[in-house]
Amino acid sequence: MEISQPQSARFLSDNMELLGFGDPCSALIQAVKELFENGTVHRWKSSCSFMLSTHVALDAIQYTEAGMIAVRLKEVEHDANVLEIVCTDTGIGLKAALLYSQNHASIVDSSLKVTSTLNSSEFYYAELVIDPEAHDNGYSKRFHVSEAHKSFSGTEIRLQLPRPHHLVDALRMLMPYFDNLRYCLAASVSVDFSCDIPGFDQYQVCCASPLSPLERFLDAFKCPYESLAHANVDWKAFHVNCLALSPYLDETNLDGRCPITIHIMRFANHVPLLPRKDVYACAMTIAVQRSDWKALGYKCVVGASMYAPLQLVPLSINERSASVQEPKHVVVAIDVDTCGAPAKFTSLTKTALVEASYLQGVSQCMALVLDQLARIYPILFRRANRSHTLATEYAPLIATAVSSILVNATYAGVNVEHFEPGRPLYGVQSRVELDQRVLDHMTSLLRPHS
């Protein structure tokens, strides 16, 4: 087992903050993600069952003034298949996590410790390090059997990091990540994220279930399949999968359109993206915002939360002013699968996708989703009738303007034929009556005729 010494080690050392390792809190979040994703990267096409377990605990052996956090990821096979761990294929993020550990942990503990077993009697142990000062490629390789690791079967990857001052906040940031994993991992995969840190309630997520990811998604929001809008699009060299539903919605209680909060779950290659500030720069978020919501009678605006980054408000002035209903909710889940090609992110922290083609592909998929939403939720998302909107929204404004012009016009500027018998303004006696006559005439012109 070996890890390649990258020529870009100096780049890693100089750009730790850009890679998500600017402080202990961010480093813990990023390291847990990198360890977990490195364990899953070769497993998406596997048909065998396995478990990924991430456990965060205070290290009682090595304890500094600030404390240390030991992040361990354990992968366990449930059959006799050979377990393959490819450490030479670690991404730049895991290399950065290792370098951060080397910079902040003791020399003894500042390596990526990998312990693996293929059976019950033979164990392999490797300590992997990076030298940021090295000019040439090199390899770190050291094996020995460790009696301390005979209590499990599988592979364990261990990394030590400095303890964040706001540890609980860092762990809570990871909760949406593991929550959303339930909707993208295969039914044969079990995921366990547990924590025994004081002040943090025991938190576990287990995906092992006979339900498919799609069934898990519906079950989480207590929605039948008939309430789900679902579309798949192959666009250029990648694939887009979109789901949308409105949980806990009873349309019988609706009296028309109302404000809607949009919650977006974003996935890149079946891995959840954490909600960060760059969520608004993500190609998926932009594509959802630019979708043709106007056709359904809404305007899409930026929301107040990174977890619910968008909001729909009715286009109709009357509906906006008359609606006293509580905002409804729509959950949109989007997975962009690059089909083996590297995903293009907005930053090295990998929290948002960039690239115009991603935006185009998601937009194409969202167009199909919006068509389904209009059929599934006909009251909440009824299609806007342009002629009806003109008659109800703009006719009163035009009528008021025309009345003002007539009232303030000189006799020479008014066509008296409009006041003759049979004409629209015949017999007008007051300003109120004038306003109503003009409004009736404008409405009749703008409203569609059967």
HELIX and SHEET records of a PDB file:
HELIX    1   1 ALA A    9  ASP A   14  1                                   6    
HELIX    2   2 PRO A   24  THR A   40  1                                  17    
HELIX    3   3 CYS A   87  ASP A   89  5                                   3    
HELIX    4   4 ILE A   92  HIS A  104  1                                  13    
HELIX    5   5 GLU A  147  HIS A  149  5                                   3    
HELIX    6   6 LEU A  167  LEU A  181  1                                  15    
HELIX    7   7 PRO A  213  ALA A  220  1                                   8    
HELIX    8   8 TYR A  225  SER A  227  5                                   3    
HELIX    9   9 GLU A  251  ASN A  253  5                                   3    
HELIX   10  10 LYS A  277  ALA A  281  5                                   5    
HELIX   11  11 ALA A  283  GLN A  289  1                                   7    
HELIX   12  12 TRP A  293  LEU A  296  5                                   4    
HELIX   13  13 ILE A  317  ALA A  322  1                                   6    
HELIX   14  14 ALA A  356  ILE A  376  1                                  21    
HELIX   15  15 ARG A  386  THR A  389  1                                   4    
HELIX   16  16 LEU A  390  TYR A  394  3                                   5    
HELIX   17  17 ALA A  395  ASN A  408  1                                  14    
HELIX   18  18 TYR A  411  GLY A  413  5                                   3    
HELIX   19  19 VAL A  416  PHE A  419  5                                   4    
HELIX   20  20 ARG A  431  LEU A  446  1                                  16    
SHEET    1   A 2 ILE A   3  SER A   4  0                                        
SHEET    2   A 2 TYR A 139  SER A 140 -1                                        
SHEET    1   B 6 PHE A 123  LEU A 128  0                                        
SHEET    2   B 6 LEU A 112  THR A 117 -1                                        
SHEET    3   B 6 THR A 155  PRO A 162 -1                                        
SHEET    4   B 6 MET A  68  GLU A  77 -1                                        
SHEET    5   B 6 PHE A  50  LEU A  58 -1                                        
SHEET    6   B 6 VAL A 189  CYS A 195  1                                        
SHEET    1   C 5 ALA A 229  TRP A 235  0                                        
SHEET    2   C 5 PHE A 238  LEU A 245 -1                                        
SHEET    3   C 5 LYS A 328  ASP A 337 -1                                        
SHEET    4   C 5 ILE A 260  ALA A 268  1                                        
SHEET    5   C 5 VAL A 271  PRO A 272 -1                                        
SHEET    1   D 6 ALA A 229  TRP A 235  0                                        
SHEET    2   D 6 PHE A 238  LEU A 245 -1                                        
SHEET    3   D 6 LYS A 328  ASP A 337 -1                                        
SHEET    4   D 6 ILE A 260  ALA A 268  1                                        
SHEET    5   D 6 LEU A 310  PRO A 314 -1                                        
SHEET    6   D 6 TYR A 298  VAL A 302 -1                                        
END                                                                             
